Amino acid sequence: MAKVLDFFKESYIEVTEKVTWPTWAQLQNSAVVVLVASILIALLIFVMDKASSNLLELLYGITS
């Protein structure tokens, strides 16, 4: 049980004293980067889906 308590004490000290947290501006910039990357990946998947759908319709002659 002492090891578990030591773990929690050391974890608390690490989070409160040793971790450097980002500033609000850095956090906003990171959020914008994640948002833009997510949109680009979603658009890429959408284009790939439409292209494969059109190719299959062309090959099989069926429409959805």
All heavy atoms as TSV, in Angstrom:
chain	resi	resn	atom	element	x	y	z
A	1	MET	N	N	0.820	-1.195	0.000
A	1	MET	CA	C	0.000	0.000	0.000
A	1	MET	C	C	0.864	1.260	0.000
A	1	MET	O	O	0.481	2.270	-0.550
A	1	MET	CB	C	-0.918	-0.037	1.238
A	1	MET	CG	C	-1.922	1.065	1.260
A	1	MET	SD	S	-3.100	0.825	-0.059
A	1	MET	CE	C	-4.218	2.109	0.269
A	2	ALA	N	N	2.035	1.174	0.589
A	2	ALA	CA	C	2.929	2.332	0.640
A	2	ALA	C	C	3.408	2.711	-0.755
A	2	ALA	O	O	3.563	3.898	-1.062
A	2	ALA	CB	C	4.107	2.039	1.559
A	3	LYS	N	N	3.616	1.706	-1.606
A	3	LYS	CA	C	4.059	1.988	-2.976
A	3	LYS	C	C	2.993	2.742	-3.753
A	3	LYS	O	O	3.299	3.624	-4.545
A	3	LYS	CB	C	4.419	0.685	-3.692
A	3	LYS	CG	C	5.679	0.039	-3.205
A	3	LYS	CD	C	6.002	-1.207	-4.015
A	3	LYS	CE	C	7.266	-1.856	-3.531
A	3	LYS	NZ	N	7.615	-3.029	-4.346
A	4	VAL	N	N	1.748	2.384	-3.527
A	4	VAL	CA	C	0.648	3.061	-4.223
A	4	VAL	C	C	0.572	4.521	-3.781
A	4	VAL	O	O	0.422	5.430	-4.608
A	4	VAL	CB	C	-0.686	2.329	-3.964
A	4	VAL	CG1	C	-1.847	3.104	-4.543
A	4	VAL	CG2	C	-0.640	0.922	-4.522
A	5	LEU	N	N	0.692	4.766	-2.483
A	5	LEU	CA	C	0.657	6.144	-1.984
A	5	LEU	C	C	1.845	6.950	-2.507
A	5	LEU	O	O	1.699	8.114	-2.878
A	5	LEU	CB	C	0.637	6.154	-0.457
A	5	LEU	CG	C	-0.659	5.683	0.186
A	5	LEU	CD1	C	-0.518	5.630	1.694
A	5	LEU	CD2	C	-1.823	6.558	-0.219
A	6	ASP	N	N	3.022	6.325	-2.534
A	6	ASP	CA	C	4.196	6.999	-3.096
A	6	ASP	C	C	3.982	7.343	-4.561
A	6	ASP	O	O	4.376	8.411	-5.019
A	6	ASP	CB	C	5.442	6.124	-2.946
A	6	ASP	CG	C	5.956	6.087	-1.530
A	6	ASP	OD1	O	5.597	6.995	-0.745
A	6	ASP	OD2	O	6.721	5.148	-1.206
A	7	PHE	N	N	3.371	6.432	-5.290
A	7	PHE	CA	C	3.098	6.690	-6.705
A	7	PHE	C	C	2.212	7.922	-6.873
A	7	PHE	O	O	2.482	8.792	-7.692
A	7	PHE	CB	C	2.437	5.469	-7.354
A	7	PHE	CG	C	1.934	5.721	-8.742
A	7	PHE	CD1	C	2.817	5.768	-9.815
A	7	PHE	CD2	C	0.585	5.932	-8.989
A	7	PHE	CE1	C	2.358	6.012	-11.104
A	7	PHE	CE2	C	0.122	6.168	-10.255
A	7	PHE	CZ	C	1.008	6.216	-11.324
A	8	PHE	N	N	1.139	8.002	-6.090
A	8	PHE	CA	C	0.237	9.139	-6.201
A	8	PHE	C	C	0.915	10.433	-5.771
A	8	PHE	O	O	0.717	11.488	-6.387
A	8	PHE	CB	C	-1.045	8.907	-5.397
A	8	PHE	CG	C	-2.008	7.984	-6.086
A	8	PHE	CD1	C	-2.317	6.754	-5.543
A	8	PHE	CD2	C	-2.592	8.349	-7.289
A	8	PHE	CE1	C	-3.202	5.900	-6.179
A	8	PHE	CE2	C	-3.476	7.504	-7.942
A	8	PHE	CZ	C	-3.786	6.270	-7.388
A	9	LYS	N	N	1.732	10.393	-4.733
A	9	LYS	CA	C	2.457	11.585	-4.286
A	9	LYS	C	C	3.424	12.066	-5.362
A	9	LYS	O	O	3.495	13.255	-5.671
A	9	LYS	CB	C	3.213	11.295	-2.990
A	9	LYS	CG	C	2.339	11.174	-1.784
A	9	LYS	CD	C	3.159	10.823	-0.548
A	9	LYS	CE	C	2.277	10.561	0.652
A	9	LYS	NZ	N	3.049	10.143	1.835
A	10	GLU	N	N	4.181	11.135	-5.935
A	10	GLU	CA	C	5.141	11.495	-6.978
A	10	GLU	C	C	4.430	11.993	-8.236
A	10	GLU	O	O	4.903	12.918	-8.899
A	10	GLU	CB	C	6.033	10.308	-7.298
A	10	GLU	CG	C	7.006	9.960	-6.177
A	10	GLU	CD	C	7.757	8.663	-6.431
A	10	GLU	OE1	O	7.632	8.100	-7.544
A	10	GLU	OE2	O	8.456	8.214	-5.508
A	11	SER	N	N	3.306	11.384	-8.555
A	11	SER	CA	C	2.536	11.839	-9.718
A	11	SER	C	C	2.038	13.257	-9.513
A	11	SER	O	O	2.106	14.093	-10.427
A	11	SER	CB	C	1.358	10.913	-9.978
A	11	SER	OG	O	1.803	9.624	-10.286
A	12	TYR	N	N	1.540	13.556	-8.313
A	12	TYR	CA	C	1.051	14.899	-8.013
A	12	TYR	C	C	2.187	15.920	-8.106
A	12	TYR	O	O	2.025	16.990	-8.694
A	12	TYR	CB	C	0.416	14.939	-6.621
A	12	TYR	CG	C	-0.044	16.305	-6.222
A	12	TYR	CD1	C	-1.226	16.825	-6.725
A	12	TYR	CD2	C	0.718	17.096	-5.360
A	12	TYR	CE1	C	-1.651	18.097	-6.381
A	12	TYR	CE2	C	0.308	18.364	-5.011
A	12	TYR	CZ	C	-0.875	18.864	-5.525
A	12	TYR	OH	O	-1.279	20.124	-5.192
A	13	ILE	N	N	3.336	15.591	-7.556
A	13	ILE	CA	C	4.487	16.500	-7.609
A	13	ILE	C	C	4.915	16.731	-9.052
A	13	ILE	O	O	5.206	17.857	-9.458
A	13	ILE	CB	C	5.653	15.947	-6.767
A	13	ILE	CG1	C	5.298	16.027	-5.291
A	13	ILE	CG2	C	6.936	16.696	-7.051
A	13	ILE	CD1	C	6.268	15.297	-4.378
A	14	GLU	N	N	4.912	15.672	-9.837
A	14	GLU	CA	C	5.319	15.811	-11.232
A	14	GLU	C	C	4.368	16.716	-12.003
A	14	GLU	O	O	4.792	17.584	-12.758
A	14	GLU	CB	C	5.396	14.441	-11.895
A	14	GLU	CG	C	5.929	14.499	-13.309
A	14	GLU	CD	C	6.206	13.125	-13.882
A	14	GLU	OE1	O	6.228	12.148	-13.122
A	14	GLU	OE2	O	6.384	13.049	-15.103
A	15	VAL	N	N	3.067	16.536	-11.806
A	15	VAL	CA	C	2.081	17.327	-12.537
A	15	VAL	C	C	2.097	18.789	-12.088
A	15	VAL	O	O	1.940	19.701	-12.896
A	15	VAL	CB	C	0.673	16.710	-12.381
A	15	VAL	CG1	C	-0.403	17.659	-12.862
A	15	VAL	CG2	C	0.588	15.400	-13.124
A	16	THR	N	N	2.301	19.031	-10.815
A	16	THR	CA	C	2.229	20.404	-10.317
A	16	THR	C	C	3.537	21.168	-10.440
A	16	THR	O	O	3.523	22.395	-10.562
A	16	THR	CB	C	1.784	20.426	-8.839
A	16	THR	OG1	O	2.672	19.626	-8.066
A	16	THR	CG2	C	0.370	19.919	-8.695
A	17	GLU	N	N	4.681	20.480	-10.412
A	17	GLU	CA	C	5.955	21.199	-10.381
A	17	GLU	C	C	6.836	20.994	-11.608
A	17	GLU	O	O	7.602	21.879	-11.970
A	17	GLU	CB	C	6.739	20.790	-9.130
A	17	GLU	CG	C	6.045	21.183	-7.839
A	17	GLU	CD	C	6.787	20.687	-6.615
A	17	GLU	OE1	O	7.919	20.171	-6.766
A	17	GLU	OE2	O	6.227	20.809	-5.510
A	18	LYS	N	N	6.744	19.855	-12.244
A	18	LYS	CA	C	7.689	19.539	-13.310
A	18	LYS	C	C	7.123	19.683	-14.718
A	18	LYS	O	O	7.880	19.809	-15.672
A	18	LYS	CB	C	8.223	18.118	-13.123
A	18	LYS	CG	C	9.009	17.941	-11.834
A	18	LYS	CD	C	9.519	16.528	-11.688
A	18	LYS	CE	C	10.275	16.354	-10.379
A	18	LYS	NZ	N	10.733	14.971	-10.206
A	19	VAL	N	N	5.826	19.663	-14.840
A	19	VAL	CA	C	5.200	19.753	-16.158
A	19	VAL	C	C	5.076	21.219	-16.562
A	19	VAL	O	O	4.682	22.051	-15.754
A	19	VAL	CB	C	3.807	19.079	-16.149
A	19	VAL	CG1	C	3.080	19.307	-17.455
A	19	VAL	CG2	C	3.944	17.598	-15.870
A	20	THR	N	N	5.420	21.515	-17.804
A	20	THR	CA	C	5.201	22.873	-18.315
A	20	THR	C	C	3.934	22.851	-19.163
A	20	THR	O	O	3.825	22.099	-20.138
A	20	THR	CB	C	6.384	23.352	-19.174
A	20	THR	OG1	O	6.612	22.418	-20.225
A	20	THR	CG2	C	7.638	23.483	-18.335
A	21	TRP	N	N	2.978	23.652	-18.757
A	21	TRP	CA	C	1.700	23.695	-19.430
A	21	TRP	C	C	1.731	24.765	-20.513
A	21	TRP	O	O	2.382	25.796	-20.364
A	21	TRP	CB	C	0.583	23.982	-18.422
A	21	TRP	CG	C	0.474	22.916	-17.388
A	21	TRP	CD1	C	0.999	22.939	-16.136
A	21	TRP	CD2	C	-0.168	21.649	-17.531
A	21	TRP	NE1	N	0.716	21.777	-15.487
A	21	TRP	CE2	C	0.002	20.968	-16.301
A	21	TRP	CE3	C	-0.869	21.029	-18.562
A	21	TRP	CZ2	C	-0.506	19.692	-16.095
A	21	TRP	CZ3	C	-1.374	19.760	-18.341
A	21	TRP	CH2	C	-1.199	19.106	-17.140
A	22	PRO	N	N	1.032	24.562	-21.624
A	22	PRO	CA	C	1.032	25.576	-22.687
A	22	PRO	C	C	0.253	26.820	-22.260
A	22	PRO	O	O	-0.656	26.756	-21.435
A	22	PRO	CB	C	0.324	24.866	-23.850
A	22	PRO	CG	C	-0.514	23.823	-23.202
A	22	PRO	CD	C	0.217	23.397	-21.974
A	23	THR	N	N	0.639	27.935	-22.884
A	23	THR	CA	C	-0.107	29.164	-22.642
A	23	THR	C	C	-1.416	29.089	-23.413
A	23	THR	O	O	-1.625	28.212	-24.259
A	23	THR	CB	C	0.692	30.391	-23.106
A	23	THR	OG1	O	0.879	30.305	-24.529
A	23	THR	CG2	C	2.044	30.469	-22.415
A	24	TRP	N	N	-2.306	30.048	-23.122
A	24	TRP	CA	C	-3.600	30.069	-23.799
A	24	TRP	C	C	-3.419	30.252	-25.309
A	24	TRP	O	O	-4.104	29.613	-26.105
A	24	TRP	CB	C	-4.477	31.163	-23.202
A	24	TRP	CG	C	-5.836	31.227	-23.811
A	24	TRP	CD1	C	-6.334	32.227	-24.585
A	24	TRP	CD2	C	-6.876	30.245	-23.725
A	24	TRP	NE1	N	-7.610	31.934	-24.978
A	24	TRP	CE2	C	-7.970	30.720	-24.466
A	24	TRP	CE3	C	-6.986	29.007	-23.097
A	24	TRP	CZ2	C	-9.166	30.013	-24.588
A	24	TRP	CZ3	C	-8.166	28.306	-23.228
A	24	TRP	CH2	C	-9.237	28.809	-23.966
A	25	ALA	N	N	-2.478	31.097	-25.707
A	25	ALA	CA	C	-2.230	31.328	-27.135
A	25	ALA	C	C	-1.695	30.061	-27.811
A	25	ALA	O	O	-2.104	29.716	-28.925
A	25	ALA	CB	C	-1.255	32.485	-27.314
A	26	GLN	N	N	-0.785	29.366	-27.144
A	26	GLN	CA	C	-0.254	28.121	-27.701
A	26	GLN	C	C	-1.349	27.070	-27.832
A	26	GLN	O	O	-1.404	26.333	-28.823
A	26	GLN	CB	C	0.870	27.577	-26.817
A	26	GLN	CG	C	2.127	28.397	-26.819
A	26	GLN	CD	C	3.121	27.924	-25.778
A	26	GLN	OE1	O	2.744	27.343	-24.754
A	26	GLN	NE2	N	4.399	28.175	-26.032
A	27	LEU	N	N	-2.222	27.030	-26.840
A	27	LEU	CA	C	-3.330	26.078	-26.864
A	27	LEU	C	C	-4.285	26.379	-28.014
A	27	LEU	O	O	-4.732	25.467	-28.720
A	27	LEU	CB	C	-4.063	26.130	-25.531
A	27	LEU	CG	C	-5.041	25.020	-25.220
A	27	LEU	CD1	C	-4.325	23.684	-25.170
A	27	LEU	CD2	C	-5.735	25.299	-23.897
A	28	GLN	N	N	-4.568	27.655	-28.246
A	28	GLN	CA	C	-5.446	28.039	-29.359
A	28	GLN	C	C	-4.802	27.712	-30.696
A	28	GLN	O	O	-5.475	27.210	-31.610
A	28	GLN	CB	C	-5.777	29.522	-29.279
A	28	GLN	CG	C	-6.741	29.865	-28.174
A	28	GLN	CD	C	-6.989	31.351	-28.078
A	28	GLN	OE1	O	-6.098	32.161	-28.319
A	28	GLN	NE2	N	-8.209	31.715	-27.716
A	29	ASN	N	N	-3.511	27.980	-30.829
A	29	ASN	CA	C	-2.813	27.663	-32.083
A	29	ASN	C	C	-2.828	26.163	-32.355
A	29	ASN	O	O	-3.048	25.728	-33.496
A	29	ASN	CB	C	-1.377	28.170	-32.041
A	29	ASN	CG	C	-1.297	29.676	-32.138
A	29	ASN	OD1	O	-2.214	30.330	-32.630
A	29	ASN	ND2	N	-0.213	30.237	-31.643
A	30	SER	N	N	-2.620	25.375	-31.328
A	30	SER	CA	C	-2.656	23.921	-31.500
A	30	SER	C	C	-4.054	23.450	-31.895
A	30	SER	O	O	-4.196	22.547	-32.727
A	30	SER	CB	C	-2.229	23.229	-30.214
A	30	SER	OG	O	-0.887	23.535	-29.910
A	31	ALA	N	N	-5.065	24.050	-31.304
A	31	ALA	CA	C	-6.440	23.674	-31.642
A	31	ALA	C	C	-6.748	23.999	-33.102
A	31	ALA	O	O	-7.418	23.221	-33.791
A	31	ALA	CB	C	-7.418	24.385	-30.719
A	32	VAL	N	N	-6.257	25.131	-33.580
A	32	VAL	CA	C	-6.480	25.505	-34.984
A	32	VAL	C	C	-5.770	24.519	-35.908
A	32	VAL	O	O	-6.333	24.090	-36.921
A	32	VAL	CB	C	-6.012	26.955	-35.242
A	32	VAL	CG1	C	-5.973	27.269	-36.726
A	32	VAL	CG2	C	-6.911	27.936	-34.512
A	33	VAL	N	N	-4.565	24.132	-35.557
A	33	VAL	CA	C	-3.824	23.162	-36.376
A	33	VAL	C	C	-4.576	21.837	-36.438
A	33	VAL	O	O	-4.724	21.237	-37.513
A	33	VAL	CB	C	-2.392	22.970	-35.828
A	33	VAL	CG1	C	-1.712	21.771	-36.464
A	33	VAL	CG2	C	-1.569	24.219	-36.032
A	34	VAL	N	N	-5.080	21.370	-35.306
A	34	VAL	CA	C	-5.832	20.109	-35.276
A	34	VAL	C	C	-7.109	20.233	-36.098
A	34	VAL	O	O	-7.474	19.316	-36.850
A	34	VAL	CB	C	-6.139	19.706	-33.818
A	34	VAL	CG1	C	-7.140	18.568	-33.765
A	34	VAL	CG2	C	-4.865	19.334	-33.101
A	35	LEU	N	N	-7.796	21.354	-35.991
A	35	LEU	CA	C	-9.029	21.566	-36.751
A	35	LEU	C	C	-8.763	21.556	-38.253
A	35	LEU	O	O	-9.472	20.889	-39.014
A	35	LEU	CB	C	-9.679	22.883	-36.336
A	35	LEU	CG	C	-10.970	23.253	-37.050
A	35	LEU	CD1	C	-12.069	22.253	-36.715
A	35	LEU	CD2	C	-11.400	24.657	-36.672
A	36	VAL	N	N	-7.742	22.270	-38.682
A	36	VAL	CA	C	-7.418	22.324	-40.115
A	36	VAL	C	C	-7.003	20.944	-40.620
A	36	VAL	O	O	-7.447	20.508	-41.693
A	36	VAL	CB	C	-6.314	23.376	-40.381
A	36	VAL	CG1	C	-5.776	23.271	-41.788
A	36	VAL	CG2	C	-6.855	24.779	-40.126
A	37	ALA	N	N	-6.177	20.245	-39.855
A	37	ALA	CA	C	-5.744	18.906	-40.266
A	37	ALA	C	C	-6.936	17.957	-40.344
A	37	ALA	O	O	-7.034	17.147	-41.282
A	37	ALA	CB	C	-4.697	18.368	-39.298
A	38	SER	N	N	-7.855	18.046	-39.406
A	38	SER	CA	C	-9.037	17.185	-39.418
A	38	SER	C	C	-9.906	17.452	-40.639
A	38	SER	O	O	-10.411	16.518	-41.275
A	38	SER	CB	C	-9.863	17.398	-38.149
A	38	SER	OG	O	-9.122	17.048	-37.017
A	39	ILE	N	N	-10.084	18.721	-40.974
A	39	ILE	CA	C	-10.881	19.074	-42.146
A	39	ILE	C	C	-10.217	18.575	-43.421
A	39	ILE	O	O	-10.883	18.014	-44.307
A	39	ILE	CB	C	-11.138	20.597	-42.195
A	39	ILE	CG1	C	-12.088	20.989	-41.058
A	39	ILE	CG2	C	-11.690	21.033	-43.539
A	39	ILE	CD1	C	-12.246	22.478	-40.865
A	40	LEU	N	N	-8.901	18.741	-43.519
A	40	LEU	CA	C	-8.190	18.276	-44.715
A	40	LEU	C	C	-8.281	16.755	-44.857
A	40	LEU	O	O	-8.504	16.238	-45.963
A	40	LEU	CB	C	-6.726	18.714	-44.669
A	40	LEU	CG	C	-6.476	20.199	-44.895
A	40	LEU	CD1	C	-4.998	20.509	-44.697
A	40	LEU	CD2	C	-6.940	20.630	-46.273
A	41	ILE	N	N	-8.119	16.043	-43.778
A	41	ILE	CA	C	-8.208	14.579	-43.836
A	41	ILE	C	C	-9.625	14.147	-44.204
A	41	ILE	O	O	-9.815	13.229	-45.006
A	41	ILE	CB	C	-7.749	13.961	-42.505
A	41	ILE	CG1	C	-6.250	14.169	-42.340
A	41	ILE	CG2	C	-8.091	12.490	-42.424
A	41	ILE	CD1	C	-5.713	13.818	-40.970
A	42	ALA	N	N	-10.634	14.825	-43.641
A	42	ALA	CA	C	-12.023	14.490	-43.978
A	42	ALA	C	C	-12.296	14.750	-45.452
A	42	ALA	O	O	-12.967	13.944	-46.114
A	42	ALA	CB	C	-12.979	15.302	-43.112
A	43	LEU	N	N	-11.788	15.850	-45.978
A	43	LEU	CA	C	-11.972	16.146	-47.408
A	43	LEU	C	C	-11.261	15.118	-48.284
A	43	LEU	O	O	-11.802	14.698	-49.312
A	43	LEU	CB	C	-11.477	17.555	-47.728
A	43	LEU	CG	C	-12.359	18.689	-47.230
A	43	LEU	CD1	C	-11.671	20.034	-47.465
A	43	LEU	CD2	C	-13.713	18.668	-47.918
A	44	LEU	N	N	-10.070	14.717	-47.878
A	44	LEU	CA	C	-9.337	13.704	-48.637
A	44	LEU	C	C	-10.101	12.384	-48.658
A	44	LEU	O	O	-10.239	11.750	-49.712
A	44	LEU	CB	C	-7.945	13.498	-48.034
A	44	LEU	CG	C	-7.083	12.435	-48.688
A	44	LEU	CD1	C	-6.747	12.823	-50.121
A	44	LEU	CD2	C	-5.828	12.210	-47.872
A	45	ILE	N	N	-10.627	11.965	-47.523
A	45	ILE	CA	C	-11.413	10.730	-47.468
A	45	ILE	C	C	-12.676	10.863	-48.302
A	45	ILE	O	O	-13.070	9.927	-49.010
A	45	ILE	CB	C	-11.729	10.369	-46.006
A	45	ILE	CG1	C	-10.445	9.960	-45.298
A	45	ILE	CG2	C	-12.767	9.255	-45.926
A	45	ILE	CD1	C	-10.589	9.765	-43.813
A	46	PHE	N	N	-13.330	12.024	-48.270
A	46	PHE	CA	C	-14.524	12.252	-49.072
A	46	PHE	C	C	-14.209	12.132	-50.564
A	46	PHE	O	O	-14.945	11.472	-51.313
A	46	PHE	CB	C	-15.105	13.635	-48.765
A	46	PHE	CG	C	-16.273	13.999	-49.619
A	46	PHE	CD1	C	-17.521	13.444	-49.390
A	46	PHE	CD2	C	-16.131	14.897	-50.665
A	46	PHE	CE1	C	-18.605	13.775	-50.184
A	46	PHE	CE2	C	-17.205	15.238	-51.459
A	46	PHE	CZ	C	-18.446	14.669	-51.223
A	47	VAL	N	N	-13.112	12.744	-51.003
A	47	VAL	CA	C	-12.728	12.686	-52.419
A	47	VAL	C	C	-12.399	11.248	-52.815
A	47	VAL	O	O	-12.818	10.781	-53.889
A	47	VAL	CB	C	-11.541	13.632	-52.689
A	47	VAL	CG1	C	-10.924	13.379	-54.052
A	47	VAL	CG2	C	-11.991	15.083	-52.572
A	48	MET	N	N	-11.682	10.532	-51.970
A	48	MET	CA	C	-11.351	9.137	-52.281
A	48	MET	C	C	-12.609	8.279	-52.345
A	48	MET	O	O	-12.730	7.407	-53.222
A	48	MET	CB	C	-10.373	8.584	-51.236
A	48	MET	CG	C	-8.995	9.195	-51.313
A	48	MET	SD	S	-7.902	8.804	-49.932
A	48	MET	CE	C	-8.011	7.055	-49.829
A	49	ASP	N	N	-13.565	8.525	-51.456
A	49	ASP	CA	C	-14.817	7.776	-51.446
A	49	ASP	C	C	-15.614	8.045	-52.718
A	49	ASP	O	O	-16.135	7.121	-53.354
A	49	ASP	CB	C	-15.626	8.144	-50.209
A	49	ASP	CG	C	-16.935	7.388	-50.130
A	49	ASP	OD1	O	-16.909	6.152	-50.284
A	49	ASP	OD2	O	-17.975	8.030	-49.901
A	50	LYS	N	N	-15.721	9.310	-53.094
A	50	LYS	CA	C	-16.467	9.657	-54.316
A	50	LYS	C	C	-15.784	9.082	-55.549
A	50	LYS	O	O	-16.449	8.596	-56.471
A	50	LYS	CB	C	-16.604	11.174	-54.448
A	50	LYS	CG	C	-17.670	11.758	-53.577
A	50	LYS	CD	C	-19.006	11.190	-53.987
A	50	LYS	CE	C	-20.116	11.738	-53.139
A	50	LYS	NZ	N	-21.397	11.140	-53.474
A	51	ALA	N	N	-14.454	9.143	-55.595
A	51	ALA	CA	C	-13.729	8.612	-56.750
A	51	ALA	C	C	-13.935	7.105	-56.866
A	51	ALA	O	O	-14.201	6.595	-57.969
A	51	ALA	CB	C	-12.246	8.948	-56.638
A	52	SER	N	N	-13.822	6.393	-55.762
A	52	SER	CA	C	-14.014	4.944	-55.838
A	52	SER	C	C	-15.466	4.601	-56.162
A	52	SER	O	O	-15.734	3.654	-56.900
A	52	SER	CB	C	-13.589	4.276	-54.532
A	52	SER	OG	O	-14.409	4.708	-53.470
A	53	SER	N	N	-16.402	5.380	-55.654
A	53	SER	CA	C	-17.808	5.148	-55.968
A	53	SER	C	C	-18.076	5.358	-57.456
A	53	SER	O	O	-18.757	4.554	-58.097
A	53	SER	CB	C	-18.681	6.084	-55.131
A	53	SER	OG	O	-20.028	5.942	-55.472
A	54	ASN	N	N	-17.532	6.438	-58.000
A	54	ASN	CA	C	-17.718	6.705	-59.434
A	54	ASN	C	C	-17.046	5.640	-60.294
A	54	ASN	O	O	-17.588	5.234	-61.325
A	54	ASN	CB	C	-17.176	8.087	-59.788
A	54	ASN	CG	C	-18.042	9.195	-59.238
A	54	ASN	OD1	O	-19.215	9.000	-58.936
A	54	ASN	ND2	N	-17.458	10.364	-59.082
A	55	LEU	N	N	-15.885	5.175	-59.870
A	55	LEU	CA	C	-15.192	4.135	-60.619
A	55	LEU	C	C	-15.990	2.833	-60.620
A	55	LEU	O	O	-16.138	2.179	-61.660
A	55	LEU	CB	C	-13.797	3.901	-60.031
A	55	LEU	CG	C	-12.954	2.833	-60.714
A	55	LEU	CD1	C	-12.656	3.220	-62.160
A	55	LEU	CD2	C	-11.678	2.600	-59.944
A	56	LEU	N	N	-16.532	2.472	-59.473
A	56	LEU	CA	C	-17.326	1.247	-59.405
A	56	LEU	C	C	-18.617	1.377	-60.210
A	56	LEU	O	O	-19.044	0.412	-60.858
A	56	LEU	CB	C	-17.644	0.903	-57.950
A	56	LEU	CG	C	-16.457	0.398	-57.131
A	56	LEU	CD1	C	-16.845	0.230	-55.668
A	56	LEU	CD2	C	-15.921	-0.894	-57.703
A	57	GLU	N	N	-19.250	2.543	-60.180
A	57	GLU	CA	C	-20.445	2.742	-61.005
A	57	GLU	C	C	-20.105	2.639	-62.483
A	57	GLU	O	O	-20.879	2.079	-63.268
A	57	GLU	CB	C	-21.062	4.110	-60.698
A	57	GLU	CG	C	-21.794	4.166	-59.376
A	57	GLU	CD	C	-22.378	5.540	-59.087
A	57	GLU	OE1	O	-22.326	6.414	-59.974
A	57	GLU	OE2	O	-22.884	5.721	-57.970
A	58	LEU	N	N	-18.946	3.147	-62.870
A	58	LEU	CA	C	-18.523	3.066	-64.260
A	58	LEU	C	C	-18.256	1.616	-64.651
A	58	LEU	O	O	-18.661	1.162	-65.735
A	58	LEU	CB	C	-17.259	3.903	-64.473
A	58	LEU	CG	C	-16.670	3.932	-65.867
A	58	LEU	CD1	C	-17.630	4.609	-66.837
A	58	LEU	CD2	C	-15.327	4.628	-65.871
A	59	LEU	N	N	-17.598	0.869	-63.781
A	59	LEU	CA	C	-17.267	-0.524	-64.092
A	59	LEU	C	C	-18.491	-1.421	-64.091
A	59	LEU	O	O	-18.637	-2.283	-64.968
A	59	LEU	CB	C	-16.253	-1.064	-63.073
A	59	LEU	CG	C	-14.835	-0.544	-63.186
A	59	LEU	CD1	C	-13.989	-1.058	-62.026
A	59	LEU	CD2	C	-14.217	-0.932	-64.501
A	60	TYR	N	N	-19.376	-1.254	-63.141
A	60	TYR	CA	C	-20.511	-2.151	-63.011
A	60	TYR	C	C	-21.787	-1.604	-63.635
A	60	TYR	O	O	-22.768	-2.334	-63.739
A	60	TYR	CB	C	-20.750	-2.496	-61.540
A	60	TYR	CG	C	-19.647	-3.309	-60.940
A	60	TYR	CD1	C	-18.870	-2.812	-59.910
A	60	TYR	CD2	C	-19.352	-4.588	-61.415
A	60	TYR	CE1	C	-17.844	-3.552	-59.367
A	60	TYR	CE2	C	-18.334	-5.337	-60.863
A	60	TYR	CZ	C	-17.578	-4.826	-59.853
A	60	TYR	OH	O	-16.575	-5.564	-59.300
A	61	GLY	N	N	-21.807	-0.361	-63.998
A	61	GLY	CA	C	-22.981	0.215	-64.648
A	61	GLY	C	C	-24.171	0.355	-63.750
A	61	GLY	O	O	-25.326	0.298	-64.218
A	62	ILE	N	N	-23.957	0.512	-62.457
A	62	ILE	CA	C	-25.080	0.690	-61.537
A	62	ILE	C	C	-25.020	2.093	-60.943
A	62	ILE	O	O	-23.966	2.714	-60.860
A	62	ILE	CB	C	-25.041	-0.344	-60.384
A	62	ILE	CG1	C	-23.685	-0.339	-59.668
A	62	ILE	CG2	C	-25.371	-1.728	-60.889
A	62	ILE	CD1	C	-23.617	-1.255	-58.474
A	63	THR	N	N	-26.161	2.585	-60.564
A	63	THR	CA	C	-26.220	3.912	-59.947
A	63	THR	C	C	-26.769	3.757	-58.533
A	63	THR	O	O	-27.558	2.888	-58.236
A	63	THR	CB	C	-27.124	4.872	-60.734
A	63	THR	OG1	O	-28.431	4.315	-60.824
A	63	THR	CG2	C	-26.563	5.097	-62.130
A	64	SER	N	N	-26.327	4.653	-57.684
A	64	SER	CA	C	-26.790	4.554	-56.285
A	64	SER	C	C	-27.962	5.449	-56.040
A	64	SER	O	O	-28.298	6.342	-56.722
A	64	SER	CB	C	-25.649	4.903	-55.328
A	64	SER	OG	O	-25.093	6.154	-55.653
